Amino acid sequence: MRRGEWIASDEEALASIAAIMSGDLGLPEPQASLVFHRDRDAFRVALEADGYDPAFARQTAQTLAAVSGFRRVLINDAALQEQPWPFRIALLAHELTHTIQYEWGGGVRGTSEQWLREGFADWVEMETLVALGFTTRQRARATVVRRLREGGVARTLPPLAQMVTFPDWVTLTQRFGEEAIYGYAMIAAQLVMERHGLGRTVAYFELFAGSSDRVANFRRAFGEELPEFEAAFRVHLAELLR
């Protein structure tokens, strides 16, 4: 479907997302299964079966509606039942992007920066919603900036250096809420692509198939150090929030 309001099933949503990823964005078409679990408890049990520590599985299930791995997405279906289709499409686009990141990384999560993994997935999510006519890039950016401005949220968010691992991310999402933390990461990922391009961003994720040195991989892909980018991001964010 090229018009989002016509989508009325997961099959239609998946086909539409895959076409946008491969045709509009030049990304690989996702090759992944969706595994729906009836509620939060079943989702937690699935995470434990996938190797999560029980305490972290509980924390993750309380915080997120879906988690991706290599060629599969685990979903708490109860968290989606009352959500409108744009929300469901956005979540599927985001999670399918994570499965592509696994493909780039040789089938494992690797040690790539979690803020960049999440921000890139949110960028694909936004581009999908734009392509389907649910929003525009300008409106989506304005919404993120407004949420970061409200209550001075942006001033309280930690540096990107504290958003490196998936456990870091889950804890910060619980603390700050999904809208703020994901929007923050998307702005950072967009800045990476503005400075270096989509191709080099994809190459960054691909480097983890052969090396777990996240600092060296960032330097090799983008030609700058992580602290250097962090400083540029803080200036960029301050300009957006003025």
N, C-alpha and C positions, 0 to 999 in steps of 0.2 A: 504494500500500500504506500502511495506517496502522500496521502492525506491521513493524518493521525486519527481524526475523528471516525474514520471508517473501520479502524481496528477493533475487533471484538473478541479475539481469542489469543491465547499464548502463541499458537502456531503462526497466526498472521503477524503478531508482534515480532517473533523471532525472525521470520523471513524478511520483514521490513528492516529490522535492525541490521541483519547480515548484509542486505543489499546496500544500505547506506555506508556501513563500514568498508565494504570492498569497493563499491562504485564511487562514492562521494569522497571518502577519506583516504582511499588507497591502502587500507589495512587488510590483513588476511581475513578471510571469512572464518568466523569462529566455528570450532569443531568441539562442541561440548554438550553434555547432557544436563538437564535441569532435574534436580531431585527435590520434590516437594515433601515437606514434613508438616503434619497436621497442626502442630502448635509449638510453643516455645520449648516445652519439655522434650518433645520428640526431636526438635532441632538440636537441643543440648546433647541428647543422647547420641545423635548422629555425629556431632563434633567430637565427642569423646571417642566414638568408634573410629574416627578419622585420626586419632592420636593426640587430641588436645588434653592437657591436664584438666581434671574435673573442675577445679576452681576457675580456670581460665575459660573452659567451655561454658560454665554458668555465666560468667561475666560477659562473654561474647554473645551468648544467646539473649541476655537481657538488653544488650546494646544495639545489635545489628539484626536486620531482617534476612540477610543472606551472606554467605561466605563462599568464595570461589577457590578452586584448586585446579589441578591439572585435568583439563577436559571435563570438568563437572562443576556445577553450582548447587550448593545446598541452600534450601530456601525454607523459611518459616512461613508457610502458606497462610496461617491465621493472621499474620501481620499485614498481608496484602488484600485480604478478602473485602475489606470495606474501602479500599483505596481506589480512586478513579484510574482510568487507563493511562493517562499521562504519567502518573506516579509509577505504575507497574512497568511501563515501557522504559522509563528512566532507570529504574533499578536493574532491569534486565540488560540494558545497554551497558551500564556501569560494570556489572558483574561479568558479562561476556568479554569486556575489555580486559579484565583481570585474567581470564582464561587465555587470552592471546599473549599477555605478558608472561604467563607460564610457558607457553610455546617458545617465545623468544629466549627465555632463560633456560631452555633445555629440559623443561618439565618440572622444575622446582621453583619455589618462591624466591630463593636466593637472598641476597643482602641488599638489593636495590633500595633506595630511599623510599620509605613508605609514603612520605608526603608527595613524592613524584608519581609513585604508582597510583595513589588515590586521586591526585590532581589531574593526571592524564586520563584516568577512567572517567572523572567528572567532565572533562573537556569533551570526550567522545559522547557522553550522555547528553551534554548540552547541544552538540552538533546534531545528534539524532533528533532531539526535540525541535530544533530549528528546521531540519529537513522535512519533518512531518507537519510543520506549520503550527506547533503548539506555542512557540515563542520566537523571539529574534535574539541575535547575539547581543545587541545593545540592551534589550530589556533584561536578558539573563545576567549580564554584567552589572547593570544597575541594581538588580535585586540582591546580588551578592554584596555589593558595596553598601547598600542600605542596611543589610543585616549585620555587617561588621561595624557599621557606625553606631547602631542602636545600643545604648547603654555603655558605649566605649569598649565593646567586646574586643576589638582589634588590639587595644592597648594591653589587654590581659593575656592574649594568646602567646604561648611560648615560641621561641625561635624554632626554625625548621630543624635545627640540630637535635631537638628533643622529640622529633617525629620520625625517627629512623626505622623502628621495628613495628611489626603488627601489634604486639602487646602495648607499645607506646600509644599507638593509634586508638586502640579500643579504650584505653584509660582516658585519653584526652577527649574522645567522643562522648564518653559518659559525663565528663566534667563540663564540657562547653556546649554540647549538643551537636547534632549532625549538620545542621544548616551552616553554622559558623565555621566549624573545623573543615568541612569539605569545601566550602566556598573559598576559604583561606588557601587551601592546597591547590585549588583550581587556578587561582590567580597566580600562584607561584609557578605552576606547570605551564600556564600560558606565557609567562615571562621567559621561561626556558625556551619555549618554541619560538617566541618573538626574537630572541637573541641568537638562537642556533638552528632553528628549523625543525620540522617534523622528522626528517630523515635521520638527523643526528640524535634525536630523542629516541627513535626506534633503535638505532645502533647502540645507544646506552644500555637499553634493556637486554639486547643481544649479547653484550659483553659478559653478562653474568652466566652465560652458558659455559664460559671457559675460565672465569675468575670470580672469586668472592670478595675481592678487594674493592669495596664500595668507593673509597676515596680515590684510588687510582682509576677506577672505571669512570667516575665522574670527570676527572681531569682529562682522561684519554678521549672521552666522547665530546666534551664541550670546550676543552682548552682553557679551563679556569678551575680554580679551587672552590670547594664548597663554601668556605667562609667568605670568599670574594662574591660568590653569587648571593649568599645570604645578605650581605651588606647592600648589594644592588636591589634585592627584593624589598628590603626595609624602606629604602628611598622610594621605590616604585609604589609600594603600598601607601606610604604617607601621602604621596601625590594624589593617588586615587581617592583617599579619604578626606582630602581638604574640602 
